[in-house]
Amino acid sequence: ESPVRSGAESFLAGTASCRVRVEGLDDLYAELRRSGVLHPVSAEGVSDTDFGTREFAALDVDGNLITFFQWVSR
């Protein structure tokens, strides 16, 4: 049920995060919502930021945060 972890990985799993630029953000959001992997902060939908992106957050199987974003004006 759990991933194999050795050395530093067991200490890092669940504490990492990354941002991934995508196209088709709304379609990806809908797909991941159906999969039940959204972070609670994104349960209500995609967020618009003050710095020109639309984004939402999800969690991988180890609990790492993955934020998907799309530039609005570029």
All heavy atoms as a GROMACS GRO file, in nm:
protein
  566
    1GLU      N    1   0.081  -0.120   0.000
    1GLU     CA    2   0.000   0.000   0.000
    1GLU      C    3   0.085   0.127   0.000
    1GLU      O    4   0.044   0.227  -0.050
    1GLU     CB    5  -0.094   0.001   0.120
    1GLU     CG    6  -0.194  -0.111   0.122
    1GLU     CD    7  -0.298  -0.102   0.010
    1GLU    OE1    8  -0.327   0.009  -0.035
    1GLU    OE2    9  -0.344  -0.207  -0.034
    2SER      N   10   0.202   0.121   0.061
    2SER     CA   11   0.289   0.238   0.068
    2SER      C   12   0.405   0.223  -0.029
    2SER      O   13   0.449   0.112  -0.056
    2SER     CB   14   0.345   0.254   0.209
    2SER     OG   15   0.242   0.276   0.301
    3PRO      N   16   0.457   0.334  -0.079
    3PRO     CA   17   0.573   0.325  -0.168
    3PRO      C   18   0.696   0.278  -0.090
    3PRO      O   19   0.705   0.298   0.031
    3PRO     CB   20   0.592   0.467  -0.218
    3PRO     CG   21   0.525   0.553  -0.116
    3PRO     CD   22   0.414   0.470  -0.058
    4VAL      N   23   0.789   0.217  -0.160
    4VAL     CA   24   0.914   0.176  -0.098
    4VAL      C   25   0.997   0.301  -0.075
    4VAL      O   26   1.014   0.383  -0.165
    4VAL     CB   27   0.990   0.078  -0.189
    4VAL    CG1   28   1.127   0.046  -0.133
    4VAL    CG2   29   0.908  -0.048  -0.211
    5ARG      N   30   1.047   0.317   0.046
    5ARG     CA   31   1.127   0.434   0.081
    5ARG      C   32   1.255   0.387   0.148
    5ARG      O   33   1.252   0.296   0.231
    5ARG     CB   34   1.051   0.524   0.177
    5ARG     CG   35   0.924   0.580   0.119
    5ARG     CD   36   0.853   0.661   0.223
    5ARG     NE   37   0.726   0.710   0.172
    5ARG     CZ   38   0.624   0.741   0.246
    5ARG    NH1   39   0.629   0.729   0.377
    5ARG    NH2   40   0.513   0.787   0.192
    6SER      N   41   1.363   0.450   0.116
    6SER     CA   42   1.489   0.417   0.181
    6SER      C   43   1.569   0.544   0.200
    6SER      O   44   1.553   0.640   0.126
    6SER     CB   45   1.568   0.316   0.099
    6SER     OG   46   1.600   0.371  -0.027
    7GLY      N   47   1.657   0.545   0.298
    7GLY     CA   48   1.743   0.661   0.320
    7GLY      C   49   1.664   0.787   0.342
    7GLY      O   50   1.568   0.791   0.416
    8ALA      N   51   1.706   0.894   0.276
    8ALA     CA   52   1.646   1.025   0.295
    8ALA      C   53   1.503   1.032   0.242
    8ALA      O   54   1.427   1.118   0.282
    8ALA     CB   55   1.730   1.132   0.228
    9GLU      N   56   1.467   0.940   0.152
    9GLU     CA   57   1.334   0.948   0.092
    9GLU      C   58   1.222   0.939   0.195
    9GLU      O   59   1.122   1.007   0.184
    9GLU     CB   60   1.317   0.840  -0.014
    9GLU     CG   61   1.408   0.860  -0.132
    9GLU     CD   62   1.434   0.733  -0.208
    9GLU    OE1   63   1.385   0.627  -0.167
    9GLU    OE2   64   1.507   0.740  -0.306
   10SER      N   65   1.237   0.856   0.297
   10SER     CA   66   1.130   0.842   0.396
   10SER      C   67   1.113   0.973   0.473
   10SER      O   68   1.005   1.004   0.519
   10SER     CB   69   1.162   0.728   0.493
   10SER     OG   70   1.282   0.755   0.562
   11PHE      N   71   1.217   1.050   0.483
   11PHE     CA   72   1.211   1.176   0.552
   11PHE      C   73   1.156   1.287   0.462
   11PHE      O   74   1.093   1.379   0.509
   11PHE     CB   75   1.352   1.199   0.599
   11PHE     CG   76   1.401   1.337   0.607
   11PHE    CD1   77   1.448   1.381   0.728
   11PHE    CD2   78   1.408   1.423   0.501
   11PHE    CE1   79   1.501   1.506   0.741
   11PHE    CE2   80   1.461   1.549   0.513
   11PHE     CZ   81   1.507   1.591   0.634
   12LEU      N   82   1.172   1.273   0.332
   12LEU     CA   83   1.124   1.375   0.239
   12LEU      C   84   0.982   1.352   0.190
   12LEU      O   85   0.911   1.448   0.160
   12LEU     CB   86   1.216   1.382   0.116
   12LEU     CG   87   1.358   1.430   0.142
   12LEU    CD1   88   1.441   1.416   0.017
   12LEU    CD2   89   1.358   1.572   0.190
   13ALA      N   90   0.941   1.227   0.178
   13ALA     CA   91   0.809   1.198   0.121
   13ALA      C   92   0.702   1.270   0.201
   13ALA      O   93   0.700   1.266   0.324
   13ALA     CB   94   0.784   1.048   0.119
   14GLY      N   95   0.614   1.339   0.131
   14GLY     CA   96   0.506   1.411   0.196
   14GLY      C   97   0.540   1.553   0.235
   14GLY      O   98   0.457   1.625   0.287
   15THR      N   99   0.665   1.596   0.209
   15THR     CA  100   0.705   1.731   0.248
   15THR      C  101   0.744   1.818   0.128
   15THR      O  102   0.774   1.934   0.145
   15THR     CB  103   0.825   1.728   0.344
   15THR    OG1  104   0.938   1.671   0.277
   15THR    CG2  105   0.793   1.648   0.469
   16ALA      N  106   0.743   1.761   0.009
   16ALA     CA  107   0.787   1.835  -0.110
   16ALA      C  108   0.669   1.901  -0.181
   16ALA      O  109   0.554   1.869  -0.156
   16ALA     CB  110   0.858   1.739  -0.206
   17SER      N  111   0.702   1.995  -0.267
   17SER     CA  112   0.600   2.058  -0.350
   17SER      C  113   0.663   2.103  -0.481
   17SER      O  114   0.785   2.120  -0.490
   17SER     CB  115   0.536   2.177  -0.279
   17SER     OG  116   0.630   2.281  -0.263
   18CYS      N  117   0.579   2.121  -0.582
   18CYS     CA  118   0.627   2.174  -0.710
   18CYS      C  119   0.510   2.242  -0.781
   18CYS      O  120   0.395   2.224  -0.746
   18CYS     CB  121   0.688   2.064  -0.797
   18CYS     SG  122   0.569   1.944  -0.858
   19ARG      N  123   0.546   2.322  -0.880
   19ARG     CA  124   0.448   2.392  -0.964
   19ARG      C  125   0.467   2.344  -1.107
   19ARG      O  126   0.581   2.336  -1.154
   19ARG     CB  127   0.466   2.543  -0.955
   19ARG     CG  128   0.437   2.597  -0.816
   19ARG     CD  129   0.464   2.746  -0.806
   19ARG     NE  130   0.390   2.826  -0.902
   19ARG     CZ  131   0.261   2.862  -0.890
   19ARG    NH1  132   0.191   2.822  -0.786
   19ARG    NH2  133   0.202   2.936  -0.981
   20VAL      N  134   0.356   2.314  -1.175
   20VAL     CA  135   0.362   2.262  -1.311
   20VAL      C  136   0.276   2.352  -1.401
   20VAL      O  137   0.156   2.368  -1.377
   20VAL     CB  138   0.309   2.117  -1.316
   20VAL    CG1  139   0.315   2.064  -1.459
   20VAL    CG2  140   0.387   2.028  -1.221
   21ARG      N  141   0.339   2.411  -1.502
   21ARG     CA  142   0.265   2.494  -1.598
   21ARG      C  143   0.194   2.403  -1.698
   21ARG      O  144   0.256   2.311  -1.754
   21ARG     CB  145   0.359   2.589  -1.672
   21ARG     CG  146   0.281   2.689  -1.757
   21ARG     CD  147   0.374   2.783  -1.825
   21ARG     NE  148   0.436   2.712  -1.936
   21ARG     CZ  149   0.533   2.760  -2.009
   21ARG    NH1  150   0.586   2.876  -1.983
   21ARG    NH2  151   0.583   2.690  -2.108
   22VAL      N  152   0.066   2.429  -1.722
   22VAL     CA  153  -0.013   2.346  -1.812
   22VAL      C  154  -0.098   2.434  -1.903
   22VAL      O  155  -0.117   2.552  -1.878
   22VAL     CB  156  -0.106   2.249  -1.734
   22VAL    CG1  157  -0.025   2.155  -1.648
   22VAL    CG2  158  -0.207   2.325  -1.651
   23GLU      N  159  -0.148   2.375  -2.007
   23GLU     CA  160  -0.253   2.432  -2.091
   23GLU      C  161  -0.378   2.349  -2.064
   23GLU      O  162  -0.368   2.231  -2.031
   23GLU     CB  163  -0.215   2.426  -2.239
   23GLU     CG  164  -0.093   2.508  -2.275
   23GLU     CD  165  -0.113   2.657  -2.256
   23GLU    OE1  166  -0.226   2.707  -2.278
   23GLU    OE2  167  -0.015   2.725  -2.217
   24GLY      N  168  -0.495   2.406  -2.076
   24GLY     CA  169  -0.617   2.331  -2.051
   24GLY      C  170  -0.640   2.305  -1.902
   24GLY      O  171  -0.682   2.196  -1.862
   25LEU      N  172  -0.615   2.407  -1.822
   25LEU     CA  173  -0.622   2.394  -1.677
   25LEU      C  174  -0.760   2.348  -1.629
   25LEU      O  175  -0.770   2.262  -1.541
   25LEU     CB  176  -0.586   2.528  -1.612
   25LEU     CG  177  -0.579   2.528  -1.460
   25LEU    CD1  178  -0.450   2.463  -1.414
   25LEU    CD2  179  -0.590   2.668  -1.406
   26ASP      N  180  -0.865   2.403  -1.686
   26ASP     CA  181  -0.999   2.368  -1.640
   26ASP      C  182  -1.033   2.222  -1.667
   26ASP      O  183  -1.097   2.156  -1.584
   26ASP     CB  184  -1.103   2.462  -1.702
   26ASP     CG  185  -1.085   2.605  -1.654
   26ASP    OD1  186  -1.089   2.626  -1.531
   26ASP    OD2  187  -1.066   2.694  -1.738
   27ASP      N  188  -0.990   2.171  -1.780
   27ASP     CA  189  -1.013   2.029  -1.810
   27ASP      C  190  -0.934   1.940  -1.714
   27ASP      O  191  -0.986   1.839  -1.667
   27ASP     CB  192  -0.972   1.997  -1.955
   27ASP     CG  193  -1.064   2.063  -2.056
   27ASP    OD1  194  -1.180   2.094  -2.022
   27ASP    OD2  195  -1.018   2.083  -2.171
   28LEU      N  196  -0.810   1.978  -1.685
   28LEU     CA  197  -0.729   1.901  -1.591
   28LEU      C  198  -0.791   1.906  -1.452
   28LEU      O  199  -0.798   1.804  -1.382
   28LEU     CB  200  -0.586   1.955  -1.587
   28LEU     CG  201  -0.490   1.884  -1.491
   28LEU    CD1  202  -0.478   1.735  -1.524
   28LEU    CD2  203  -0.354   1.952  -1.492
   29TYR      N  204  -0.840   2.022  -1.411
   29TYR     CA  205  -0.906   2.034  -1.281
   29TYR      C  206  -1.024   1.937  -1.272
   29TYR      O  207  -1.039   1.865  -1.174
   29TYR     CB  208  -0.953   2.178  -1.256
   29TYR     CG  209  -1.029   2.191  -1.127
   29TYR    CD1  210  -0.961   2.210  -1.008
   29TYR    CD2  211  -1.168   2.181  -1.124
   29TYR    CE1  212  -1.030   2.219  -0.887
   29TYR    CE2  213  -1.236   2.190  -1.004
   29TYR     CZ  214  -1.167   2.210  -0.887
   29TYR     OH  215  -1.236   2.218  -0.767
   30ALA      N  216  -1.107   1.936  -1.374
   30ALA     CA  217  -1.224   1.848  -1.374
   30ALA      C  218  -1.183   1.701  -1.363
   30ALA      O  219  -1.244   1.624  -1.288
   30ALA     CB  220  -1.308   1.871  -1.500
   31GLU      N  221  -1.078   1.664  -1.435
   31GLU     CA  222  -1.030   1.525  -1.431
   31GLU      C  223  -0.979   1.488  -1.293
   31GLU      O  224  -1.012   1.382  -1.238
   31GLU     CB  225  -0.921   1.506  -1.536
   31GLU     CG  226  -0.866   1.366  -1.540
   31GLU     CD  227  -0.758   1.349  -1.646
   31GLU    OE1  228  -0.750   1.430  -1.741
   31GLU    OE2  229  -0.680   1.253  -1.633
   32LEU      N  230  -0.898   1.575  -1.233
   32LEU     CA  231  -0.842   1.544  -1.101
   32LEU      C  232  -0.947   1.554  -0.991
   32LEU      O  233  -0.938   1.482  -0.891
   32LEU     CB  234  -0.722   1.635  -1.073
   32LEU     CG  235  -0.602   1.614  -1.165
   32LEU    CD1  236  -0.486   1.703  -1.123
   32LEU    CD2  237  -0.560   1.469  -1.169
   33ARG      N  238  -1.046   1.637  -1.010
   33ARG     CA  239  -1.155   1.642  -0.913
   33ARG      C  240  -1.229   1.508  -0.910
   33ARG      O  241  -1.261   1.456  -0.803
   33ARG     CB  242  -1.251   1.756  -0.946
   33ARG     CG  243  -1.361   1.770  -0.844
   33ARG     CD  244  -1.451   1.888  -0.874
   33ARG     NE  245  -1.537   1.905  -0.761
   33ARG     CZ  246  -1.581   2.019  -0.717
   33ARG    NH1  247  -1.547   2.130  -0.780
   33ARG    NH2  248  -1.660   2.026  -0.613
   34ARG      N  249  -1.256   1.454  -1.028
   34ARG     CA  250  -1.321   1.322  -1.036
   34ARG      C  251  -1.236   1.214  -0.971
   34ARG      O  252  -1.287   1.117  -0.916
   34ARG     CB  253  -1.352   1.285  -1.181
   34ARG     CG  254  -1.466   1.363  -1.243
   34ARG     CD  255  -1.506   1.308  -1.378
   34ARG     NE  256  -1.399   1.311  -1.477
   34ARG     CZ  257  -1.372   1.412  -1.557
   34ARG    NH1  258  -1.445   1.522  -1.552
   34ARG    NH2  259  -1.274   1.405  -1.644
   35SER      N  260  -1.104   1.230  -0.977
   35SER     CA  261  -1.013   1.132  -0.919
   35SER      C  262  -0.999   1.145  -0.767
   35SER      O  263  -0.941   1.058  -0.703
   35SER     CB  264  -0.874   1.146  -0.981
   35SER     OG  265  -0.880   1.120  -1.119
   36GLY      N  266  -1.046   1.255  -0.711
   36GLY     CA  267  -1.041   1.273  -0.567
   36GLY      C  268  -0.904   1.305  -0.510
   36GLY      O  269  -0.876   1.271  -0.395
   37VAL      N  270  -0.819   1.372  -0.588
   37VAL     CA  271  -0.683   1.401  -0.541
   37VAL      C  272  -0.658   1.550  -0.516
   37VAL      O  273  -0.544   1.588  -0.490
   37VAL     CB  274  -0.578   1.346  -0.640
   37VAL    CG1  275  -0.585   1.195  -0.648
   37VAL    CG2  276  -0.590   1.410  -0.776
   38LEU      N  277  -0.761   1.631  -0.518
   38LEU     CA  278  -0.742   1.774  -0.497
   38LEU      C  279  -0.706   1.803  -0.352
   38LEU      O  280  -0.753   1.737  -0.260
   38LEU     CB  281  -0.869   1.852  -0.532
   38LEU     CG  282  -0.910   1.850  -0.678
   38LEU    CD1  283  -1.041   1.928  -0.695
   38LEU    CD2  284  -0.801   1.907  -0.767
   39HIS      N  285  -0.621   1.903  -0.334
   39HIS     CA  286  -0.592   1.954  -0.200
   39HIS      C  287  -0.718   2.026  -0.152
   39HIS      O  288  -0.789   2.089  -0.232
   39HIS     CB  289  -0.474   2.051  -0.206
   39HIS     CG  290  -0.426   2.096  -0.074
   39HIS    ND1  291  -0.491   2.192  -0.001
   39HIS    CD2  292  -0.320   2.057   0.000
   39HIS    CE1  293  -0.427   2.211   0.112
   39HIS    NE2  294  -0.322   2.130   0.116
   40PRO      N  295  -0.749   2.022  -0.023
   40PRO     CA  296  -0.871   2.088   0.026
   40PRO      C  297  -0.884   2.236  -0.012
   40PRO      O  298  -0.995   2.285  -0.030
   40PRO     CB  299  -0.860   2.071   0.178
   40PRO     CG  300  -0.781   1.947   0.196
   40PRO     CD  301  -0.682   1.946   0.082
   41VAL      N  302  -0.772   2.308  -0.029
   41VAL     CA  303  -0.782   2.449  -0.066
   41VAL      C  304  -0.838   2.469  -0.206
   41VAL      O  305  -0.881   2.579  -0.240
   41VAL     CB  306  -0.647   2.524  -0.054
   41VAL    CG1  307  -0.593   2.519   0.087
   41VAL    CG2  308  -0.544   2.472  -0.153
   42SER      N  309  -0.838   2.364  -0.287
   42SER     CA  310  -0.888   2.374  -0.424
   42SER      C  311  -1.023   2.305  -0.443
   42SER      O  312  -1.069   2.291  -0.556
   42SER     CB  313  -0.785   2.314  -0.521
   42SER     OG  314  -0.667   2.390  -0.520
   43ALA      N  315  -1.086   2.267  -0.336
   43ALA     CA  316  -1.214   2.196  -0.345
   43ALA      C  317  -1.323   2.280  -0.411
   43ALA      O  318  -1.411   2.226  -0.478
   43ALA     CB  319  -1.259   2.151  -0.206
   44GLU      N  320  -1.317   2.410  -0.396
   44GLU     CA  321  -1.420   2.499  -0.452
   44GLU      C  322  -1.394   2.539  -0.596
   44GLU      O  323  -1.480   2.600  -0.659
   44GLU     CB  324  -1.433   2.624  -0.365
   44GLU     CG  325  -1.476   2.594  -0.223
   44GLU     CD  326  -1.612   2.525  -0.216
   44GLU    OE1  327  -1.704   2.569  -0.287
   44GLU    OE2  328  -1.623   2.428  -0.140
   45GLY      N  329  -1.275   2.510  -0.648
   45GLY     CA  330  -1.247   2.543  -0.787
   45GLY      C  331  -1.109   2.602  -0.809
   45GLY      O  332  -1.029   2.613  -0.716
   46VAL      N  333  -1.086   2.642  -0.931
   46VAL     CA  334  -0.959   2.703  -0.972
   46VAL      C  335  -0.953   2.846  -0.918
   46VAL      O  336  -1.053   2.916  -0.917
   46VAL     CB  337  -0.949   2.702  -1.126
   46VAL    CG1  338  -0.825   2.776  -1.174
   46VAL    CG2  339  -0.951   2.559  -1.180
   47SER      N  340  -0.835   2.886  -0.871
   47SER     CA  341  -0.816   3.021  -0.816
   47SER      C  342  -0.746   3.111  -0.916
   47SER      O  343  -0.656   3.068  -0.988
   47SER     CB  344  -0.731   3.015  -0.690
   47SER     OG  345  -0.792   2.937  -0.591
   48ASP      N  346  -0.786   3.238  -0.917
   48ASP     CA  347  -0.717   3.341  -0.995
   48ASP      C  348  -0.624   3.415  -0.899
   48ASP      O  349  -0.666   3.455  -0.790
   48ASP     CB  350  -0.816   3.439  -1.055
   48ASP     CG  351  -0.906   3.374  -1.158
   48ASP    OD1  352  -0.857   3.291  -1.236
   48ASP    OD2  353  -1.026   3.406  -1.161
   49THR      N  354  -0.498   3.431  -0.938
   49THR     CA  355  -0.401   3.498  -0.852
   49THR      C  356  -0.381   3.643  -0.894
   49THR      O  357  -0.416   3.682  -1.006
   49THR     CB  358  -0.265   3.426  -0.855
   49THR    OG1  359  -0.205   3.446  -0.983
   49THR    CG2  360  -0.280   3.278  -0.823
   50ASP      N  361  -0.320   3.720  -0.804
   50ASP     CA  362  -0.289   3.859  -0.834
   50ASP      C  363  -0.169   3.873  -0.928
   50ASP      O  364  -0.142   3.980  -0.977
   50ASP     CB  365  -0.257   3.935  -0.704
   50ASP     CG  366  -0.378   3.950  -0.615
   50ASP    OD1  367  -0.492   3.942  -0.665
   50ASP    OD2  368  -0.358   3.969  -0.493
   51PHE      N  369  -0.096   3.764  -0.950
   51PHE     CA  370   0.024   3.772  -1.033
   51PHE      C  371   0.006   3.709  -1.170
   51PHE      O  372   0.102   3.674  -1.237
   51PHE     CB  373   0.147   3.716  -0.960
   51PHE     CG  374   0.127   3.582  -0.895
   51PHE    CD1  375   0.151   3.465  -0.963
   51PHE    CD2  376   0.081   3.576  -0.764
   51PHE    CE1  377   0.133   3.342  -0.902
   51PHE    CE2  378   0.063   3.454  -0.701
   51PHE     CZ  379   0.089   3.337  -0.771
   52GLY      N  380  -0.121   3.691  -1.213
   52GLY     CA  381  -0.145   3.653  -1.352
   52GLY      C  382  -0.160   3.507  -1.384
   52GLY      O  383  -0.140   3.467  -1.499
   53THR      N  384  -0.192   3.425  -1.285
   53THR     CA  385  -0.214   3.284  -1.313
   53THR      C  386  -0.351   3.240  -1.264
   53THR      O  387  -0.414   3.305  -1.181
   53THR     CB  388  -0.109   3.193  -1.244
   53THR    OG1  389  -0.123   3.205  -1.102
   53THR    CG2  390   0.031   3.227  -1.287
   54ARG      N  391  -0.395   3.128  -1.319
   54ARG     CA  392  -0.508   3.053  -1.265
   54ARG      C  393  -0.446   2.923  -1.219
   54ARG      O  394  -0.362   2.866  -1.288
   54ARG     CB  395  -0.613   3.026  -1.372
   54ARG     CG  396  -0.672   3.155  -1.427
   54ARG     CD  397  -0.786   3.128  -1.524
   54ARG     NE  398  -0.901   3.082  -1.444
   54ARG     CZ  399  -0.969   2.969  -1.465
   54ARG    NH1  400  -0.937   2.890  -1.564
   54ARG    NH2  401  -1.070   2.936  -1.389
   55GLU      N  402  -0.487   2.873  -1.102
   55GLU     CA  403  -0.420   2.754  -1.050
   55GLU      C  404  -0.506   2.676  -0.952
   55GLU      O  405  -0.605   2.726  -0.901
   55GLU     CB  406  -0.288   2.790  -0.984
   55GLU     CG  407  -0.296   2.891  -0.873
   55GLU     CD  408  -0.157   2.934  -0.828
   55GLU    OE1  409  -0.079   2.986  -0.908
   55GLU    OE2  410  -0.128   2.914  -0.708
   56PHE      N  411  -0.463   2.552  -0.929
   56PHE     CA  412  -0.524   2.468  -0.827
   56PHE      C  413  -0.418   2.371  -0.776
   56PHE      O  414  -0.315   2.350  -0.839
   56PHE     CB  415  -0.647   2.393  -0.879
   56PHE     CG  416  -0.617   2.283  -0.977
   56PHE    CD1  417  -0.594   2.153  -0.934
   56PHE    CD2  418  -0.612   2.309  -1.113
   56PHE    CE1  419  -0.567   2.052  -1.025
   56PHE    CE2  420  -0.585   2.208  -1.204
   56PHE     CZ  421  -0.563   2.079  -1.160
   57ALA      N  422  -0.445   2.313  -0.660
   57ALA     CA  423  -0.348   2.224  -0.595
   57ALA      C  424  -0.405   2.083  -0.581
   57ALA      O  425  -0.525   2.064  -0.561
   57ALA     CB  426  -0.311   2.278  -0.458
   58ALA      N  427  -0.314   1.986  -0.591
   58ALA     CA  428  -0.349   1.845  -0.574
   58ALA      C  429  -0.241   1.781  -0.487
   58ALA      O  430  -0.136   1.840  -0.463
   58ALA     CB  431  -0.357   1.775  -0.710
   59LEU      N  432  -0.269   1.659  -0.441
   59LEU     CA  433  -0.172   1.584  -0.361
   59LEU      C  434  -0.140   1.453  -0.431
   59LEU      O  435  -0.229   1.386  -0.482
   59LEU     CB  436  -0.231   1.553  -0.223
   59LEU     CG  437  -0.262   1.674  -0.136
   59LEU    CD1  438  -0.341   1.632  -0.014
   59LEU    CD2  439  -0.134   1.745  -0.096
   60ASP      N  440  -0.010   1.416  -0.432
   60ASP     CA  441   0.026   1.286  -0.488
   60ASP      C  442   0.005   1.178  -0.380
   60ASP      O  443  -0.039   1.208  -0.269
   60ASP     CB  444   0.167   1.287  -0.548
   60ASP     CG  445   0.278   1.291  -0.445
   60ASP    OD1  446   0.252   1.280  -0.323
   60ASP    OD2  447   0.395   1.305  -0.487
   61VAL      N  448   0.037   1.055  -0.414
   61VAL     CA  449   0.011   0.943  -0.322
   61VAL      C  450   0.091   0.952  -0.192
   61VAL      O  451   0.054   0.890  -0.093
   61VAL     CB  452   0.034   0.805  -0.388
   61VAL    CG1  453  -0.063   0.785  -0.502
   61VAL    CG2  454   0.178   0.791  -0.434
   62ASP      N  455   0.200   1.029  -0.191
   62ASP     CA  456   0.280   1.046  -0.070
   62ASP      C  457   0.242   1.172   0.008
   62ASP      O  458   0.302   1.201   0.110
   62ASP     CB  459   0.429   1.052  -0.105
   62ASP     CG  460   0.482   0.919  -0.152
   62ASP    OD1  461   0.445   0.816  -0.093
   62ASP    OD2  462   0.561   0.918  -0.248
   63GLY      N  463   0.145   1.248  -0.043
   63GLY     CA  464   0.104   1.370   0.025
   63GLY      C  465   0.182   1.493  -0.016
   63GLY      O  466   0.171   1.597   0.048
   64ASN      N  467   0.262   1.484  -0.123
   64ASN     CA  468   0.335   1.600  -0.174
   64ASN      C  469   0.239   1.691  -0.249
   64ASN      O  470   0.149   1.644  -0.319
   64ASN     CB  471   0.449   1.556  -0.265
   64ASN     CG  472   0.549   1.471  -0.192
   64ASN    OD1  473   0.610   1.514  -0.097
   64ASN    ND2  474   0.564   1.347  -0.236
   65LEU      N  475   0.259   1.821  -0.235
   65LEU     CA  476   0.173   1.920  -0.298
   65LEU      C  477   0.218   1.945  -0.442
   65LEU      O  478   0.335   1.971  -0.468
   65LEU     CB  479   0.180   2.051  -0.220
   65LEU     CG  480   0.098   2.167  -0.274
   65LEU    CD1  481  -0.051   2.137  -0.257
   65LEU    CD2  482   0.135   2.294  -0.200
   66ILE      N  483   0.123   1.938  -0.536
   66ILE     CA  484   0.150   1.969  -0.676
   66ILE      C  485   0.052   2.078  -0.716
   66ILE      O  486  -0.069   2.058  -0.710
   66ILE     CB  487   0.132   1.847  -0.767
   66ILE    CG1  488   0.220   1.733  -0.719
   66ILE    CG2  489   0.163   1.884  -0.912
   66ILE    CD1  490   0.192   1.601  -0.787
   67THR      N  491   0.104   2.194  -0.753
   67THR     CA  492   0.020   2.304  -0.797
   67THR      C  493   0.028   2.314  -0.949
   67THR      O  494   0.138   2.324  -1.005
   67THR     CB  495   0.064   2.437  -0.733
   67THR    OG1  496   0.059   2.424  -0.591
   67THR    CG2  497  -0.026   2.552  -0.778
   68PHE      N  498  -0.086   2.308  -1.014
   68PHE     CA  499  -0.094   2.322  -1.160
   68PHE      C  500  -0.138   2.465  -1.189
   68PHE      O  501  -0.232   2.514  -1.126
   68PHE     CB  502  -0.194   2.222  -1.217
   68PHE     CG  503  -0.153   2.079  -1.196
   68PHE    CD1  504  -0.201   2.007  -1.087
   68PHE    CD2  505  -0.066   2.017  -1.284
   68PHE    CE1  506  -0.163   1.875  -1.067
   68PHE    CE2  507  -0.027   1.885  -1.264
   68PHE     CZ  508  -0.075   1.814  -1.156
   69PHE      N  509  -0.071   2.530  -1.283
   69PHE     CA  510  -0.107   2.668  -1.314
   69PHE      C  511  -0.103   2.694  -1.464
   69PHE      O  512  -0.038   2.624  -1.540
   69PHE     CB  513  -0.015   2.767  -1.240
   69PHE     CG  514   0.123   2.778  -1.296
   69PHE    CD1  515   0.155   2.879  -1.387
   69PHE    CD2  516   0.223   2.688  -1.259
   69PHE    CE1  517   0.283   2.890  -1.438
   69PHE    CE2  518   0.352   2.700  -1.310
   69PHE     CZ  519   0.381   2.801  -1.400
   70GLN      N  520  -0.176   2.798  -1.502
   70GLN     CA  521  -0.179   2.845  -1.640
   70GLN      C  522  -0.170   2.996  -1.636
   70GLN      O  523  -0.238   3.061  -1.556
   70GLN     CB  524  -0.308   2.801  -1.707
   70GLN     CG  525  -0.317   2.836  -1.853
   70GLN     CD  526  -0.438   2.772  -1.920
   70GLN    OE1  527  -0.506   2.686  -1.864
   70GLN    NE2  528  -0.466   2.813  -2.041
   71TRP      N  529  -0.083   3.054  -1.720
   71TRP     CA  530  -0.072   3.200  -1.728
   71TRP      C  531  -0.199   3.256  -1.791
   71TRP      O  532  -0.247   3.202  -1.890
   71TRP     CB  533   0.049   3.242  -1.809
   71TRP     CG  534   0.179   3.218  -1.742
   71TRP    CD1  535   0.271   3.123  -1.771
   71TRP    CD2  536   0.230   3.289  -1.630
   71TRP    NE1  537   0.377   3.129  -1.685
   71TRP    CE2  538   0.356   3.232  -1.596
   71TRP    CE3  539   0.183   3.396  -1.553
   71TRP    CZ2  540   0.433   3.278  -1.491
   71TRP    CZ3  541   0.263   3.442  -1.448
   71TRP    CH2  542   0.385   3.383  -1.419
   72VAL      N  543  -0.250   3.364  -1.736
   72VAL     CA  544  -0.369   3.428  -1.790
   72VAL      C  545  -0.329   3.531  -1.895
   72VAL      O  546  -0.381   3.534  -2.005
   72VAL     CB  547  -0.451   3.496  -1.677
   72VAL    CG1  548  -0.567   3.574  -1.735
   72VAL    CG2  549  -0.498   3.392  -1.579
   73SER      N  550  -0.233   3.617  -1.862
   73SER     CA  551  -0.189   3.719  -1.956
   73SER      C  552  -0.040   3.708  -1.975
   73SER      O  553   0.038   3.733  -1.884
   73SER     CB  554  -0.225   3.857  -1.902
   73SER     OG  555  -0.170   3.876  -1.773
   74ARG      N  556  -0.002   3.665  -2.093
   74ARG     CA  557   0.139   3.648  -2.124
   74ARG      C  558   0.163   3.673  -2.267
   74ARG      O  559   0.090   3.642  -2.351
   74ARG     CB  560   0.187   3.510  -2.088
   74ARG     CG  561   0.297   3.527  -1.984
   74ARG     CD  562   0.353   3.401  -1.940
   74ARG     NE  563   0.484   3.372  -1.922
   74ARG     CZ  564   0.582   3.439  -1.867
   74ARG    NH1  565   0.570   3.554  -1.831
   74ARG    NH2  566   0.698   3.393  -1.847
   0.00000   0.00000   0.00000
